[in-house]
Amino acid sequence: MKRNPPWSGTAATAMACGLALTLASCGGGLSGSSGDQELDGQTVTVAAVWTGAEQENFTKVLDAFSDETGASTRFVSTGDNVSTLVGSKIEGGDAPDVVMVPQVGVLQQFARKGWLRPLSSKARGAAVKNYADVWRKYGTVDGTFYGLYFKASHKSTVWYSPKAFTDAGVAPPRTYKRMHTTAGILDDSGLPAFSVAGEAGWPLTDWFENVYLSQAGPGNYDKLARHEIPWTHPTVVKALDTLAELFGTDRLIAGGRQGALHTDFPTSVQQVFADPPKAAMTYEGDFVSGIISDQTGKTVGEDADFFPFPPVDGGPAPVVTGGDAATVIKAGKNPKAAMKLVEYLASPKAAAIWAKAGGFISPNAKLDPAEYDDPTLRKAAKSLIGAGNTARLDMSDQTPAAFGGTQGTGEWKILQDFLRDPSDPKGTARTLEAAAAKAYEN
């Protein structure tokens, strides 16, 4: 199962604060009250993957909900295996009321198992009013609206060192072809262009998804995600050919292809912003900013910045995204309070609380960009909202986990092999199709 890495927290924090403790015992505290108190005496248990700063900032949202309604809140940290935790809680008679689901495939799984309540007409109305249609589509399973997307990530951002670009006399490129040319100029200046995280397969799937979405278009992207066209389709081979032009040029990658295969995601960021740097830029989502701030000593917006992943072959600029959807669990003990919380999360005022706290992007188009204190996140949020219905959720999160979400197998492993030797895009496409067909059959 692939999700945005929880760099702000640890598994130990999740275990310490997670399975059955009140928010107060994890550093949050139950709120006072100042609203109409219609839910006074009720407790909403909320489960999510978040730990550390993410959990602390979400706590501020829950506290505001408590102030407004009188409800108490209890947070449960799921760890990355949301399905297992929620399933065991349901079986044990201790189901959470609301689960923030981090993958659309997991949301679909929960709905088809009969675990979810359809969201209220008020929640659906807010989604229609405040969100692009694509977000409501991803929250809908078999015609029923189950998931309200609250937190998003922008996975089409290329992070770079402004100093390295200035020293080489280049500017952020506006097309993929120009990005390749810029990479060559950077290499000529004495610095490899890209730091590539190939130690795990998930960053490589994101590379593919951005190229494919721009080059093949949203319609083919949707078909491939549903396996309605095979991975041997000419559009897939073309995208792999495009990636091979970059991956096949060793000098453009810090440490070459072999070095990239031993570079994990945090290291791929650190290499760009080290002293001295080992590369000029790295591709990944908006969550790169957290690594820069926490682990490199550089200042985002000054020593580090991003440009949008550029359009490929005249296609639209891609916006690949991830997200966490609020769902109401049918076995929960407080369905009224749970639904009220989801309705609250659909509002711009709920999103504004976390936007001010930082480390957050909202898909809510009615959120005033001025609410983001972080100008870099404000820029990413504007790009995400501006994409409207052309934005697409991470493709590998939409596929069976055996294909798109498991280290050492499926798409992750095959794209690592492709990075190791990108000389046969058609052969790679055949291997991807064989793995996908097997996973979809099961």
N, C-alpha and C positions, 0 to 999 in steps of 0.2 A: 504494500500500500504506500503510495507516494503522497507526500504532503510537503508544504513549506517547512523547512527545518525549524525546530523550536529552539533557536540559538539563544533565546533569552532565559531558558530554564534547563533543568536537568531531570533525568529520570528519578534521581533521589528526591528532588523536590516534589515530583508528582506523587511518589509513594508516601512521602511524609504528609503532604497536604491533601491527598486525593480522596481515598475511597469512602470515607464516611464522616469527615470532619466538618464542622461548621466553618463558615467563612471567617468568623472571628479567630478561630484557632489557626488559620493560615494567613493571618495578618490583615484580614479585610475588616471584619466587624459588621454587625447589623446596623442598618441605618435608623436614624430617628424618623419622624414623620411630619409632613407639612401639607399633603394633598388631601383628597377627599376620603382616604382611608377605607375604600370599599372592600379591600382585601385584608383588613385587619384580622390577625389571628391565623392567617394561612401562611404556609411556607412553601416556596418553590425551590425544588432541587434542580440545579442546572449542571449538566455534564459537558465538558469540553476538553480538548487536548492541551489547552494553554496552561503554562506554568510560569513562574518568575514574573517578569515585568508585564507580560501579556495578561496573566491572571490578575495581577494587581490593577491594571488599567481596566479590564473588564469588570472588576469588582466595583469600580467607580460608577459604571453604568448600572450595575445591579443596585447599588446604594441609592442612586437617583430614582430608580423604579420603586424602591421601598419607600422613599420619601413621598412619592406621589400617590401610592396605593395603600400603604400600610402593610404590605406583604413582607415577610422575612425571606431571606434567600440563603441557600446552602449550595456551595460549589463542590463538585466532584471532578477531579482531574482524571481523565481516562487513560493517559498514556497514548501512544500511537495506535494501539489495537482497539479502536473504538468498538468494532463489532463484537469482539469477545467480551469486553467489559459490560456493554449494554445488555448483551444476551444473558450473561450470568446474573446481572442485576434483575432482569425481568423474571428469569427462572426462580430466583431466590425471593421474589416478592418485595424487592426493594428498588423498583424501577425509578430512575430519575423522571422528573416531570418534563424537562426540556433538554434536548441534546443538540449541541452545535456540531453538525456533521461536516467533516472536512473534505469529503469527496462525493461527487455526484453519484458515482457507482455505489457507494455505501448508502446514500439516501435512497436510491432505487431498491437496493437490497432490503432495507428496513421497511419500505412501503410494501413490497411484495410479500414480505413475511407477515404482514398485518400488524406491525408494531406501532404504526403512526396514526394519529388522528388527522383528518383533513383540516387545514387551517381555516379560520373563520372568514366570513365575507368581508369583515373589516380589515383583516390582514391582507386578503387578496386585493381589496380596493386600494390599500396603501401601496401594494406592490405595483399595481397598474398605474397609480398616480406618480410614484416616486422613482420607479426603476425602468430601465430599458426592458423591452419585452423579452430579450434573451435571458435575463436573470429569472423571470417568472417561468420561462420554458424549462430551465434547468432545475427549478424547484417543483416541477410537475411530473408526476409518474402516472402513466396510463390514464391521462385526462384529469387527474385530481391534484390539487395544489397542496403540497406537503411541506415545502421548505422555503423559508424566507432568508435570503442571503443578507448577512449582516456585515461580515468582514471579507475583504477581497485582497488579492495580491496582484500586482502588475508584473507579469513574467516576460515582458518584452522591453527590457532596459539593458543597455550596454554601458557598463561603468568604466570610467577612464581617468587617467591622471592628466589634469589640465597642463601641468608643467611639462610632461612628456610630449604632449601634443604641441605646445608652444615651442619647445626646443627643436622639434622636428619640422615646424612650420606647417602643421596641418590643422584642420578644423574638424569638428564632428561631422561625419558623412551623412548625406541625406538619401543615399541609395545603397543597396547591398554591393553593387559593382564598385561604387566609390569606396565603400568600406574595405574591399579587398585591395584596391589601389593604395588607400591610406595605410593599410597594413604593410605593404611593400615599402612605402616611404619610411615608416617607423623602423622597419628592419634595417634599411639603409643607414638610418641615423645611429644604429648600434644597439637598438632595443627590440627584442621580439615583440610582435604586436599583441598577441593574445596569451593569456593564462587560461588554460582549459582544464576544467575539473572532470577528469575521466576516471577517477578511482571508483566512483559509484556511477551507475548507469543513468540515474534520473536527470542530471544536467544535460546529458547528450540527447535524451528524448525531448527536452525543451528546445535545444538547438534545432532539431528536426521539425518540431511543431511550428516554430516561428517561420522557418523557410517555407514549409508546406502551406501554412495558412495564407501567406502572402502570395506565393507562386500559384497555388492550385485553387485558392478561393475558399470562402466559408462553406459553400455547398459541398464541395469535394471533401473538405475537412470533416463535415458532419457525417458524410457517407463512410469515410474511412474509420471514424471513431465507432460507428455502428457495425463495421465490417460489411457494409453493403457494396463496397468495391474492394477488391483484393489488394494486398500489399505489393503485388506484382503489377499494379496499374501503372501506366506510363507516367502519371503525375508523381507517384512515389519514386520511381526511378529517376525522374528529373530532379526532384528535391535532393536525393542522395548524390546525384552528379554534382549539384551545386555545392553541397557540403564537402564533397571530395576535393573540390578545388582549393578549399581552405585546409582541411585536415591533411591533404596530401602534400602540403608544402611545409616541410618540417621546420624550416627556418623561421616561419611566422608564429610558431608556438613555443612558449617557454619550455625548455627541456625536450623539445621535439615531441613526437607522438608517444614515445616510450615514457618520457617524463610526465606527460599529461595523464597517462594511465595510472600513474602513482601519485597524482595530485588530488587531494580531497577538496571539497567545496570551500571550507574556510581558508585553506592554503592558497587556493586559486585567487582569492580576494587579497590575501596578505601579500602575495608576490607582486601585485600591481602597486601597492601602497607602502612597500618596504623601503628602507634606505640602505643601499641603493635599490631601485626597483628591478624586478626581473622580467616585467612585461608592461605594456602601456595600457592595456584594457582587458576586461573580463566580461563575459556575458552571464547574467542570471537576473533574477527578479528584484523587486524593490527591497526585499529583505537583505540584500547585499549591504545596504546602508548601516544595518545593525552591526555587521562584522567590521566594517570600516571604523565605526565609532568606538566599538568595544575592544577591538584587538589590534588596531594599527596606530592609534594616536593621531590619525589624520582627521581633519574637519570636513564633514560632508558639506558641499556647497562652496568650499574654498579649495581644499587640497584634492577633492574627489567630486565627480559629478557624473551624470549619465546622459546619454542621448537615446531616443527611441530606437528599437531594433528597426533598421531601415527596410523599406519596401524592396521586394525582389522582382526583377524582370518586369517592372511597370505595374505590378499588382499593388493593392492597398498596403499601407503599413500595418503589420500584424499587431494585434493585441491579444496575447494569450494570458489567461488569468486563472487563478485558483480562488477558492472561497469557502467560507464556513456558513452553513445554512442552519437556521433555527428550526427545529422540529419539535412537535409535541408527542410524547410517548403515550400510547393508549393505556398502558398499565400504570401510569403515574397516578398518584393519590390526589392531586389538586389540579384537575383539568381546567377549571375556570381561571385560576391564577396563572397557570402555564400559558393559556391562550392570551391573557392580558399582557404577559411579558413579551410574547412574540409580536403582538400588536404594537407594543411600546418600541421594540427593536426596529420596527419598520419606519419609525419616525426620524426626521432629520435631527431632532434634539438629542436622541439617544446616540446617534452616530457622532454628533458634535462633541460629546463628552470624551470619547476615546480619541477623536481627531486632535483635540487640544492636548491630550496626554502624550501623544506620539506613538510611533510604531504601528500605524493603522491606516488603511485606506478603505473607504466606504464605496459600495456600488450605488448608493442612494444619490440620485441625480439632483435632489432638492437640498442636499447639504451645501451650504455656502462654503466655497473654497477658502474663504478667509478664516474659517474655523481651524484650519490646519496651521499650527504654530511653526511646523517644520516646512520651510519653503521647498525643499527637495521633494518631500512627500506630497505637498500641494501640487507640484508640477506633475508628479506621477498620477495623482488622483484626477487631475484635469485631463490627462491623456486617456485614462481608463474611461471616464465618463464620456469624453469626446468620441470614443470609438462606437458608442451606442450599441446597436444590434450586430455590428460586425465583430465585436469581441467574442472570444470563444474560450470555454473552460479547457484547461489542460487535457489534451487528448488521452494521455496514458492513464489519467485518473478515471476516464470513462470506460476503459476496457477492463476485461477480467484481470484480477490481480496477478494471476499466473503469467499473463503476457506483459502487462504494463506497469506492474507494481512490486516486483520481487527481485531483490538483489541476486545476481549470479545466474539469472535465467531470463527467458523471454526477450522482450525488446531491450531491456537494460543491457543484458549480456551481448546481444547481437550488435548493438550500436557500439559497445566497447570493442568488439572484434572489428567492426568497421573503422573505428578510429585507429586501431592497430594497423590495419591494411585496407585503405579505402579504394583499392584499385578495381573492385568488381561490384559496382552498384547494383547491377541486375542480379548477381548472385546473392547479395545481401537482401534484396527485395524478396527473392524466393525463400530464403531462410526465415525472414520475418513473416511471410504468408503462412509457411508451414507451422510456425509457432502460434500465430494468431488463430488459424483454423482449429488447432487442437484445443486452445484455451476457450474459444467460443463454443465448441462442442460440449465442453464440460461445464 
